[in-house]
Amino acid sequence: MPLLGSFCLLFALALAGYCFVVGVVAAVRKDAIGYRLAETARRAGMASFFAVLVAAGALVYAALTDDFSVAYILHHSNRALPGPYKFAVLWSGQEGSILFWALLLSAYGFVLRLRHKVDQRLVAMASMVLAAIQIFFLILVNFVANPFGIMDRLASDGNGLNPLLQYPEMVIHPPMLYLGYVGVSVPFAFALAALIMRYPGEKWIHITRRWTMVAWLFLTFGISLGAHWAYAVLGWGGYWGWDPVENASLLPWLSTTAFLHSVMMQEKRGMMKVWNVWLIFITFMLSVLGTLLTRSGIVSSVHSFAQSSIGNWFSGFLAIIFVVCMVFYVRNRDHLRSENKLESLVSRESSFMFNNLLLLGACFAVLCGTLFPILSELVRDVKMNLGAPFYNKVMVPIGLSLIFLTGVGPLLAWRNTSVGSIKRNFAIPATAALVIEIVVGFVLYKNGVHFWADMGQMYAMMAFCLSTLVIATVTSEFIRGGIVWKNKLQTNLLAGIYQLSRRNMRRYGGYVVHFGVVLVVIGLAGAAFNQDKEQEIGKGDKVQIGSYTLIGEEYTDDDNANYSSQAALLEVYKDGKFLTRLNPEERFFKASGGQPVHIVANHSTLREDLYVVYEGRNPDTDHPIIKIIINPLVNWIWIGVLVIVLGTGMALVPNAAPVSVPLRSAVAVSQIDERGMQPAGAGK
């Protein structure tokens, strides 16, 4: 199997090289021979996927069969490792993860080349760009980080998988994140191809929109799975610690979010063409930077692979990408002139522009904070890290501003919005936000929470208020349009809302995404009201936190082939009534020299999580030390992510065919907008 894997990787490199070189020749010739050469290049690119797939399969087979003659398997697996985690060995180490990158990239390329009839010339050029990226990663897995290196001596067992990765979500989280990282390669390829070709119109935007949304969806899902893993395994009570590698996944997500909003400006008004092209370029470079940070060892992180010199390769690759993008931009920048200009600061265009500025401001702040240890070492020869306080101080106001724009933007018209329209559209959402703010503030005050004395809690109150504004705005958009379609089709309101959504899935799917985002924000805001306590608990001992009482029932020691463990069994009462039993645990993995991993016990409701961590035993008393945290509203985060996934799925669905409804005049047909509404003054 190692020999087969090595051969397939070399063969894949040859196929990708052929696809790129012959693709360039075909693009230059532009004749019948060039067309036939382009077809052979396309097929070579598709064949490279199968070659990489066989290589990845060979590595997985080696893990499943405990082939410790392969150095990579020896270092990342062992005999007692459960089957699903042996499959996850593919991406658990440096060499395997780069092979996985190459596999997903070739898979995206296969689908792109399969759909070549969408626009053969543009797809051929994009295929050539993808082939160039493939060449880089295939050079790495062939000559720099080959996963099929052979050991001099055959070991009886391996070193085991990193214990932190031995959790069910870690079989899903890395592939989701990689699908997002690698997925941005496709819109990058189309953007660069369109710029090289001076491609007319916005067709490349329409082609790549769904590719970008799919990559964004995978990034969103991957980041949220990583946050949930951190919450369930690391045992510190949170889900986001502003770790450098966490930040590396957030950076392309922020820039992709900006692109998905600003691209509407180009589609509707022919504006921000330069901005959009560079957003795509920057997004791809940020995904490569994230891969660099994870593998170079230049930043310290629980998520990083071992330090190695492979970071120099990624640094060089980033430099090449920037130079190529800059060269073609300088040569063809006149092709990206805007067709219109911003006419008013109170308009849909301005809301998109401010949205982009805030998102890129957030991206820049996170990037600076992540790279600050490197910059400080260069300047002062001392590594200085910026912790959570820095990020929170910068990101919380930016986040609140973005939520405000999310509530305001849909109520603004294109080009210009009148004062009367603003008053009419904002009255109900603003009133709802004010009422919720008063109610929440009163409830907190009655429970003894003086939120005005704590800046974090004040920010949380603002988040609740602005989230209500967004929910009211989204709801009003659905109801107003649904009522119009209800009256036109003589049906009920739900059927009217369904018909409204099916006529513009992108718009109303986007509203559902916004609804999911504010649910996440509500969950994040709950962190301002956390409570925690750490205490030794023996048999029969009690600990009180909030309205909960925990009583130590027993504690145990267990052992199996993969790990030994210590656990505590706790009875939980709320307001004096029995609620549940919790069993926090700490595992010590044998193949990793007894490295400990927390298995958190968590009782979760919509209101709050009772989060219990086994911290070890007091060596003097042999009693467990238990950390207890009350985390309000955490479940809203995970529900919000599911709503975001639903909304993105909606936005990817094509619109339904228009419904034929008898109207009184042909003029009326032209005056019905996408919600089924007549604009102000129509028909007068």
matplotlib code that plots the C-alpha trace (Angstrom):
import matplotlib.pyplot as plt

x = [0.0, 2.7, 4.2, 0.8, 0.2, 3.6, 3.1, -0.4, 0.8, 3.6, 1.1, -1.3, 1.5, 2.2, -1.5, -1.9, 1.3, -0.1, -3.4, -1.7, 1.0, -1.3, -4.1, -1.7, -0.9, -4.5, -5.4, -2.7, -3.6, -7.4, -7.9, -9.2, -6.0, -6.1, -9.7, -8.6, -5.6, -7.9, -10.1, -7.1, -6.1, -9.6, -9.6, -6.1, -7.3, -10.3, -8.0, -5.8, -8.7, -8.8, -5.0, -5.1, -8.2, -6.4, -3.4, -5.6, -7.4, -4.0, -3.1, -6.5, -6.1, -2.7, -4.2, -7.1, -4.7, -2.2, 0.7, 3.3, 6.0, 4.5, 6.1, 3.0, 0.8, 3.3, 3.2, -0.6, -2.3, -2.1, -3.8, -6.3, -7.5, -11.3, -12.0, -13.6, -10.5, -8.2, -10.1, -9.5, -5.7, -5.9, -6.0, -4.7, -1.0, 0.9, 1.6, -1.9, -3.6, -1.8, -2.7, -6.3, -6.0, -4.8, -7.7, -10.4, -8.9, -8.8, -12.4, -13.5, -11.5, -13.3, -16.7, -15.7, -14.3, -17.4, -19.5, -17.4, -20.3, -21.5, -18.9, -16.2, -13.6, -14.0, -14.0, -10.9, -9.0, -10.3, -9.3, -5.8, -5.6, -6.8, -4.2, -1.5, -2.7, -2.8, 0.8, 1.9, 0.2, 1.2, 4.9, 4.5, 3.1, 5.6, 8.9, 8.4, 5.8, 5.3, 2.8, 4.2, 7.7, 8.9, 10.4, 13.8, 12.4, 8.9, 7.3, 4.8, 2.5, 2.1, 2.3, -1.5, -3.7, -3.6, -6.0, -7.7, -8.8, -10.4, -13.9, -16.7, -16.9, -13.3, -14.2, -16.4, -15.0, -11.7, -13.3, -15.9, -13.2, -11.0, -14.0, -14.4, -10.7, -10.2, -13.6, -12.5, -10.0, -12.8, -14.1, -10.5, -9.8, -12.8, -12.0, -8.4, -9.5, -12.1, -9.4, -6.9, -9.4, -11.0, -14.2, -17.2, -20.1, -20.9, -21.4, -18.4, -20.1, -23.3, -21.2, -19.1, -21.8, -23.0, -19.4, -18.7, -21.8, -20.9, -17.4, -18.8, -21.3, -18.6, -16.4, -19.4, -20.2, -16.6, -15.9, -19.0, -18.1, -14.7, -16.2, -18.5, -15.5, -13.6, -16.6, -17.0, -13.4, -11.0, -12.9, -12.3, -16.0, -15.9, -16.1, -13.9, -10.6, -9.1, -6.5, -4.3, -5.5, -9.1, -8.5, -7.0, -10.3, -12.2, -10.2, -11.4, -14.9, -15.0, -13.7, -16.1, -19.0, -18.0, -17.8, -21.3, -22.7, -20.8, -21.3, -24.9, -23.7, -21.9, -24.9, -27.5, -25.6, -22.3, -20.4, -17.4, -15.8, -12.3, -13.3, -15.0, -12.1, -9.6, -12.0, -11.8, -8.0, -7.6, -10.0, -7.9, -4.6, -6.1, -7.0, -3.4, -2.2, -4.4, -2.8, 0.6, -0.1, -1.4, 1.8, 4.7, 4.9, 5.3, 2.4, 1.6, -1.7, -3.4, -4.6, -1.2, 0.8, 4.5, 6.9, 8.6, 10.2, 7.2, 6.0, 8.7, 7.0, 3.6, 5.2, 6.7, 3.4, 1.6, 4.2, 3.7, -0.1, 0.1, 2.5, 0.3, -2.8, -1.2, 0.3, -3.0, -4.8, -2.4, -2.6, -6.4, -7.7, -9.4, -11.7, -13.0, -14.4, -17.7, -20.8, -22.5, -21.6, -23.0, -25.9, -26.8, -25.5, -29.0, -29.4, -29.1, -25.7, -24.3, -25.4, -23.5, -20.5, -20.4, -21.0, -17.9, -15.8, -16.7, -16.1, -12.7, -12.0, -12.7, -10.6, -7.7, -7.9, -8.0, -5.0, -3.0, -3.7, -2.8, 0.5, 1.4, 3.7, 5.7, 5.8, 6.8, 9.6, 10.9, 10.8, 11.7, 13.1, 10.3, 7.2, 4.2, 0.7, -2.5, -5.2, -9.0, -9.3, -7.8, -10.0, -13.2, -12.4, -12.1, -14.6, -17.6, -18.3, -17.7, -20.1, -22.8, -22.4, -22.8, -25.9, -27.4, -26.7, -28.2, -31.4, -31.4, -30.1, -33.2, -35.4, -33.4, -34.1, -31.6, -30.1, -31.9, -34.4, -36.9, -37.4, -41.1, -40.0, -37.5, -40.2, -42.7, -40.3, -38.5, -41.4, -42.4, -38.8, -37.6, -40.5, -40.1, -36.4, -37.1, -39.8, -37.5, -34.7, -37.0, -38.4, -35.0, -33.5, -36.4, -36.0, -32.3, -32.8, -35.4, -32.8, -30.2, -28.1, -27.0, -26.0, -25.3, -22.3, -20.6, -19.4, -19.7, -23.2, -24.1, -22.8, -24.9, -28.0, -27.2, -26.8, -30.3, -31.8, -30.2, -31.0, -34.6, -34.4, -33.1, -35.7, -38.5, -37.1, -36.8, -40.3, -41.8, -40.2, -41.7, -45.2, -45.6, -44.7, -46.7, -49.8, -49.6, -49.2, -52.0, -54.4, -53.3, -53.6, -56.6, -54.8, -53.5, -50.5, -48.1, -48.8, -48.2, -44.9, -43.9, -44.7, -42.9, -39.7, -39.8, -39.8, -36.5, -34.7, -31.5, -33.0, -35.2, -32.7, -30.4, -33.0, -33.1, -29.3, -29.5, -32.1, -29.6, -26.8, -28.8, -29.6, -25.8, -25.3, -27.9, -26.0, -22.7, -24.2, -25.2, -21.5, -21.6, -23.7, -21.7, -21.2, -18.5, -17.2, -14.4, -14.5, -13.4, -16.3, -16.2, -19.0, -22.0, -20.4, -22.5, -21.8, -24.2, -24.1, -27.0, -30.2, -28.3, -27.1, -24.6, -24.0, -21.1, -22.4, -19.3, -16.1, -14.5, -11.4, -11.7, -9.3, -9.4, -6.9, -6.9, -7.0, -7.6, -10.0, -11.2, -14.8, -17.2, -21.0, -22.9, -26.6, -28.0, -30.9, -32.5, -34.5, -34.5, -35.9, -33.9, -32.9, -30.4, -27.1, -23.9, -20.7, -17.7, -14.6, -10.9, -9.2, -5.5, -4.5, -1.8, -0.2, 0.4, 2.1, -0.9, -2.0, -5.2, -8.4, -11.6, -15.0, -17.3, -20.7, -23.3, -27.0, -28.3, -31.5, -32.5, -32.0, -28.6, -26.0, -24.8, -21.3, -19.3, -15.6, -13.5, -10.3, -8.4, -8.0, -6.6, -3.4, -4.0, -7.6, -8.0, -11.3, -12.3, -11.9, -14.9, -15.3, -18.9, -20.0, -23.4, -23.3, -26.6, -28.0, -25.3, -27.8, -28.9, -25.5, -25.9, -29.5, -28.4, -25.8, -28.4, -30.7, -27.7, -27.2, -30.9, -30.9, -27.8, -29.4, -32.5, -30.3, -28.7, -32.0, -33.1, -36.1, -39.5, -41.1, -43.3, -46.9, -49.5, -51.9, -54.5, -53.9, -55.9, -53.4, -50.0, -48.7, -49.5, -47.3, -44.2, -44.9, -44.9, -41.6, -40.0, -42.0, -45.2, -45.5, -46.2, -43.6, -44.7, -46.6, -47.1, -50.4, -51.2]
y = [0.0, 2.6, 1.9, 2.3, 5.5, 7.0, 6.1, 7.6, 10.9, 11.1, 10.3, 12.9, 15.5, 14.6, 14.9, 18.3, 19.5, 18.4, 20.1, 23.4, 23.5, 22.2, 24.5, 27.5, 26.4, 26.0, 29.4, 31.0, 29.1, 29.8, 27.5, 24.0, 22.4, 24.6, 23.4, 19.7, 20.4, 22.1, 19.0, 16.7, 19.1, 19.0, 15.2, 15.1, 17.4, 15.1, 12.0, 13.6, 13.4, 9.6, 9.3, 11.4, 9.5, 6.1, 7.6, 8.8, 5.4, 3.6, 5.7, 5.0, 1.3, 1.4, 3.0, 0.5, -2.5, -1.1, -1.0, 0.5, 0.2, 3.5, 6.3, 8.4, 5.6, 4.8, 8.4, 8.9, 5.6, 2.5, -0.9, 0.0, 3.1, 2.8, 2.4, 5.9, 7.5, 5.4, 6.8, 10.3, 9.6, 10.8, 14.4, 14.2, 14.8, 17.2, 14.9, 13.4, 16.7, 18.1, 15.0, 15.6, 19.2, 17.9, 15.4, 17.9, 20.4, 17.7, 16.8, 20.5, 20.6, 17.4, 18.9, 22.2, 20.4, 18.1, 21.3, 22.7, 23.5, 26.3, 28.5, 26.5, 29.2, 30.6, 27.1, 26.1, 29.1, 28.5, 24.9, 26.0, 28.1, 25.3, 23.0, 25.4, 25.3, 21.5, 21.4, 23.2, 20.8, 17.7, 18.9, 19.1, 15.6, 14.1, 15.7, 17.7, 16.0, 12.5, 10.5, 7.2, 7.3, 3.8, 3.0, 1.2, -1.1, -2.5, -1.5, -3.6, -0.7, 3.0, 6.2, 6.8, 9.6, 12.9, 12.3, 15.7, 14.4, 11.3, 12.8, 12.1, 15.6, 15.5, 13.0, 15.6, 19.0, 19.0, 17.8, 20.5, 23.2, 21.8, 21.8, 25.5, 26.3, 24.5, 25.5, 29.2, 28.0, 27.7, 31.4, 32.5, 30.5, 32.0, 35.6, 35.3, 33.7, 36.4, 39.1, 37.4, 37.1, 40.5, 38.6, 40.7, 41.3, 39.8, 36.2, 35.0, 36.3, 34.4, 31.2, 31.5, 32.7, 29.2, 27.9, 30.8, 30.1, 26.4, 27.2, 29.7, 27.1, 24.6, 27.2, 28.2, 24.6, 23.7, 26.7, 25.9, 22.2, 23.3, 25.6, 22.8, 20.5, 23.1, 23.5, 19.7, 18.5, 21.3, 21.8, 25.5, 26.4, 28.3, 27.7, 30.4, 31.4, 33.6, 30.9, 31.7, 28.7, 29.5, 33.0, 31.5, 29.8, 33.0, 35.2, 33.7, 33.4, 37.2, 38.1, 35.6, 37.1, 40.5, 39.2, 37.6, 41.0, 43.3, 41.1, 42.2, 45.7, 44.5, 42.4, 45.2, 48.3, 47.4, 48.8, 47.6, 45.5, 46.1, 45.5, 42.2, 40.8, 41.7, 40.3, 36.9, 37.2, 38.1, 35.3, 32.7, 34.1, 34.0, 30.4, 29.6, 31.8, 29.7, 26.5, 28.1, 29.1, 25.6, 23.9, 26.3, 26.4, 30.2, 30.6, 28.6, 26.7, 23.6, 23.0, 23.3, 20.5, 20.1, 22.8, 22.3, 24.1, 23.5, 27.0, 28.4, 26.7, 28.3, 31.7, 31.4, 30.2, 33.2, 35.6, 34.0, 34.3, 38.0, 38.8, 37.0, 38.7, 42.1, 41.7, 40.9, 43.5, 46.2, 45.0, 44.8, 47.2, 49.4, 46.5, 46.8, 50.3, 50.8, 51.6, 53.7, 55.7, 55.9, 58.3, 58.5, 57.5, 56.4, 53.6, 49.8, 50.4, 52.3, 49.6, 47.1, 49.4, 49.9, 46.2, 45.5, 48.1, 46.6, 43.0, 43.9, 46.0, 42.9, 40.8, 43.2, 43.4, 39.6, 39.3, 41.9, 40.2, 36.8, 37.9, 40.2, 37.7, 37.4, 41.2, 41.8, 39.3, 40.9, 44.4, 43.8, 40.3, 39.2, 37.3, 39.1, 37.6, 39.5, 37.7, 37.7, 41.2, 42.8, 40.9, 41.5, 45.2, 45.5, 42.9, 43.5, 47.1, 45.9, 43.0, 45.2, 47.6, 44.7, 43.5, 47.1, 47.1, 43.7, 45.1, 48.4, 47.2, 45.3, 48.4, 50.7, 51.2, 51.1, 54.4, 56.6, 56.2, 58.9, 60.1, 58.9, 55.4, 55.3, 56.3, 53.9, 50.9, 51.4, 52.0, 48.4, 46.9, 49.8, 49.6, 45.8, 46.3, 48.9, 46.8, 43.7, 45.9, 47.2, 43.7, 42.0, 44.8, 44.6, 40.8, 41.1, 43.8, 41.7, 38.9, 41.2, 41.7, 45.4, 45.2, 49.0, 48.5, 46.0, 46.9, 43.3, 43.1, 46.4, 45.2, 42.0, 44.2, 46.1, 42.8, 41.7, 44.9, 44.9, 41.2, 42.0, 44.7, 42.2, 39.6, 42.1, 43.3, 39.8, 38.9, 42.0, 41.4, 37.9, 38.9, 42.0, 40.1, 37.1, 39.1, 40.4, 36.9, 35.6, 38.2, 37.6, 33.8, 33.8, 31.5, 31.6, 33.5, 30.6, 29.6, 33.3, 33.4, 30.1, 31.5, 34.7, 32.8, 30.4, 33.4, 34.7, 32.0, 33.9, 36.9, 35.1, 32.4, 35.3, 36.6, 33.2, 33.3, 36.7, 35.2, 32.4, 34.9, 36.9, 33.6, 33.0, 36.6, 36.1, 32.9, 34.8, 37.6, 35.2, 34.7, 38.1, 36.5, 33.3, 32.0, 29.6, 27.7, 25.2, 22.9, 19.6, 17.2, 13.9, 11.4, 13.3, 16.7, 19.5, 22.5, 25.3, 27.5, 29.7, 27.6, 24.3, 22.0, 19.2, 16.3, 13.9, 10.3, 8.3, 8.4, 5.6, 4.4, 2.5, 1.0, -0.3, -0.9, 2.7, 4.7, 4.7, 7.1, 8.8, 10.0, 11.4, 10.7, 13.8, 14.2, 17.6, 19.4, 22.6, 24.7, 21.7, 19.2, 16.4, 17.2, 14.7, 12.9, 14.1, 12.0, 14.2, 12.2, 12.6, 10.1, 9.3, 7.9, 5.2, 5.5, 9.2, 8.8, 9.3, 12.7, 13.7, 14.8, 16.1, 14.6, 17.3, 16.5, 19.1, 19.5, 21.8, 23.8, 26.8, 29.0, 27.8, 25.0, 23.4, 22.6, 20.3, 19.4, 16.8, 18.6, 15.7, 14.6, 16.3, 14.2, 14.8, 13.7, 11.7, 13.6, 14.9, 18.5, 19.7, 22.9, 24.0, 26.7, 28.1, 29.2, 31.1, 30.8, 28.6, 26.4, 29.4, 29.3, 25.8, 26.3, 29.5, 27.6, 25.1, 28.0, 29.5, 26.1, 26.0, 29.5, 28.9, 25.8, 27.8, 30.4, 27.7, 26.4, 27.9, 30.1, 28.7, 29.6, 32.7, 32.2, 33.4, 35.7, 37.7, 41.5, 44.4, 45.9, 45.2, 48.2, 46.5, 43.6, 45.7, 47.4, 44.3, 43.8, 40.6, 40.5, 40.9, 44.6, 47.7, 50.4, 53.7, 55.8, 53.0, 53.1, 56.7]
z = [0.0, 0.7, -2.7, -4.4, -2.5, -3.4, -7.1, -7.2, -5.7, -8.4, -11.1, -9.7, -9.9, -13.5, -14.4, -12.6, -14.4, -17.7, -17.0, -16.2, -19.0, -21.8, -20.5, -20.9, -24.5, -25.3, -23.9, -26.1, -29.3, -29.3, -32.4, -33.1, -32.0, -28.8, -28.2, -28.4, -26.2, -23.6, -23.6, -22.9, -20.1, -18.6, -18.6, -17.1, -14.3, -13.6, -13.6, -11.0, -8.5, -8.8, -8.4, -5.2, -4.0, -4.3, -2.4, 0.4, 0.4, 0.7, 3.8, 5.4, 4.7, 6.4, 9.5, 9.6, 9.3, 11.8, 9.3, 11.5, 8.8, 7.6, 9.8, 9.6, 10.9, 13.7, 14.9, 14.8, 15.4, 17.7, 17.9, 20.6, 18.7, 17.8, 14.1, 13.4, 14.9, 12.7, 9.7, 11.2, 11.2, 7.5, 8.7, 12.3, 11.4, 9.1, 6.2, 6.1, 6.5, 3.4, 1.5, 2.6, 1.4, -2.0, -2.1, -1.4, -3.9, -6.6, -5.8, -6.2, -9.4, -10.6, -10.1, -11.7, -14.8, -14.9, -15.3, -18.0, -20.3, -18.0, -19.9, -21.5, -21.9, -18.4, -16.8, -18.8, -17.4, -13.9, -14.2, -15.1, -12.0, -9.8, -11.5, -10.5, -6.8, -7.1, -8.3, -5.1, -2.7, -4.7, -4.6, -0.8, -0.4, -2.8, -1.7, 1.5, 3.7, 2.2, 4.3, 3.0, 4.5, 5.6, 9.0, 9.3, 12.0, 12.4, 15.7, 17.6, 18.3, 17.4, 19.4, 19.2, 18.1, 19.9, 22.9, 22.3, 18.9, 20.3, 20.4, 18.0, 16.6, 15.6, 13.0, 11.4, 12.4, 10.4, 7.2, 7.4, 8.0, 5.3, 2.8, 3.6, 3.4, 0.2, -1.2, -1.5, -4.1, -6.7, -6.5, -6.4, -9.6, -11.3, -10.2, -11.4, -14.6, -15.3, -14.6, -16.9, -19.7, -19.1, -18.9, -19.8, -17.5, -14.1, -15.3, -13.4, -10.2, -10.9, -11.6, -8.4, -6.0, -5.1, -4.9, -2.4, -0.4, -0.1, 1.1, 3.6, 4.8, 5.4, 7.2, 9.4, 10.3, 10.8, 13.1, 15.2, 15.5, 16.7, 19.2, 20.5, 20.7, 22.8, 25.0, 25.6, 25.8, 26.9, 30.1, 30.7, 30.4, 27.1, 23.4, 21.9, 23.4, 20.6, 20.0, 17.0, 15.1, 15.9, 14.6, 11.4, 10.6, 11.4, 9.1, 5.7, 7.2, 7.8, 4.3, 2.6, 4.6, 3.3, -0.3, -0.1, 0.9, -1.4, -4.5, -4.5, -5.2, -8.3, -9.5, -8.8, -9.6, -11.2, -8.3, -6.2, -8.9, -7.7, -4.1, -4.9, -6.9, -4.1, -1.5, -3.2, -3.6, 0.1, 1.2, -0.6, 0.8, 4.3, 3.9, 2.9, 5.8, 8.1, 6.8, 7.3, 10.9, 11.7, 10.4, 10.8, 14.6, 14.5, 16.9, 19.9, 19.9, 21.2, 17.6, 15.9, 14.3, 15.2, 14.3, 11.0, 8.0, 5.8, 6.8, 4.4, 1.5, 2.4, 2.8, -0.6, -2.0, -0.5, -2.0, -5.5, -5.1, -4.2, -7.1, -9.6, -8.4, -8.4, -11.9, -13.5, -11.5, -12.7, -16.3, -16.4, -13.7, -16.3, -16.9, -13.3, -13.5, -11.6, -13.6, -10.9, -7.8, -4.3, -4.4, -0.8, 2.7, 3.6, 1.1, 0.7, -1.1, 1.9, 4.3, 2.3, 2.2, 5.9, 6.5, 4.4, 6.2, 9.6, 8.5, 7.1, 10.2, 12.3, 10.0, 10.3, 14.1, 14.4, 12.0, 13.9, 17.2, 15.8, 14.3, 17.1, 18.8, 15.6, 15.0, 18.6, 18.4, 15.2, 16.7, 20.4, 20.4, 22.8, 22.0, 23.4, 23.1, 23.0, 25.0, 25.1, 26.6, 23.5, 21.1, 23.2, 23.5, 19.7, 18.4, 20.7, 19.4, 15.8, 16.3, 17.8, 14.8, 12.4, 14.2, 13.9, 10.2, 9.8, 11.3, 9.4, 5.9, 4.7, 5.5, 3.2, -0.5, -3.3, -4.3, -1.7, 1.2, 2.1, 5.6, 5.5, 4.5, 7.3, 9.9, 8.5, 8.3, 11.5, 13.8, 14.7, 14.9, 17.0, 19.4, 19.8, 20.5, 23.2, 24.9, 25.0, 26.5, 29.2, 30.0, 30.2, 32.2, 34.7, 35.0, 35.6, 38.2, 40.1, 40.2, 41.7, 38.5, 38.3, 34.7, 34.4, 36.7, 34.5, 30.9, 29.7, 30.9, 29.4, 26.0, 26.5, 27.0, 23.8, 22.0, 23.3, 22.1, 18.6, 18.2, 18.8, 16.1, 13.6, 14.5, 14.2, 10.8, 9.4, 10.7, 9.2, 5.8, 5.7, 7.0, 4.8, 1.6, 2.8, 3.2, -0.3, -1.7, 0.6, -0.9, -4.5, -4.3, -1.9, 0.5, 4.1, 5.4, 5.7, 2.1, 1.1, 2.9, 1.3, -2.2, -1.4, -0.3, -3.3, -5.7, -4.2, -2.3, -2.1, -0.4, 2.0, 2.7, 3.6, 6.1, 7.7, 8.0, 9.6, 12.1, 12.9, 13.4, 16.0, 17.9, 18.0, 19.3, 22.0, 23.1, 23.1, 25.1, 27.8, 28.7, 30.5, 33.2, 33.9, 37.4, 38.5, 41.6, 42.2, 45.2, 46.6, 46.9, 48.9, 49.4, 50.8, 50.4, 49.0, 46.9, 46.1, 43.0, 41.9, 42.3, 42.0, 44.7, 43.8, 46.2, 45.8, 45.5, 44.6, 42.5, 40.5, 38.7, 35.4, 32.9, 29.3, 26.4, 25.2, 28.5, 32.2, 33.8, 37.0, 37.4, 39.9, 40.2, 41.4, 42.2, 41.1, 42.8, 41.6, 44.1, 46.4, 43.8, 42.3, 38.7, 37.3, 37.9, 36.3, 35.7, 34.9, 33.9, 33.3, 30.9, 30.7, 27.3, 27.5, 24.0, 24.7, 28.0, 30.2, 28.6, 30.4, 28.6, 30.3, 29.5, 30.7, 32.2, 31.1, 31.8, 29.1, 28.7, 26.6, 29.7, 30.8, 31.0, 34.2, 33.2, 35.5, 35.1, 37.0, 37.8, 39.4, 43.0, 46.1, 46.9, 50.6, 50.9, 47.7, 47.1, 43.6, 42.8, 40.8, 38.8, 38.2, 35.8, 35.0, 31.4, 30.4, 26.9, 25.4, 23.6, 21.5, 19.8, 18.6, 17.5, 15.7, 13.8, 12.6, 11.5, 9.6, 7.9, 7.0, 5.6, 3.5, 2.1, 1.2, -0.5, -2.6, -3.9, -7.4, -7.4, -8.4, -11.7, -11.4, -10.4, -12.9, -11.2, -13.1, -12.8, -13.9, -16.2, -17.8, -15.9, -12.6, -13.6, -14.0, -10.7, -8.5, -6.8, -5.7, -2.5, -4.5, -3.3, -5.3, -4.7, -3.1, -5.6, -8.1, -10.0, -8.9]

ax = plt.figure().add_subplot(projection="3d")
ax.plot(x, y, z, "-o")
ax.set_aspect("equal")
plt.show()
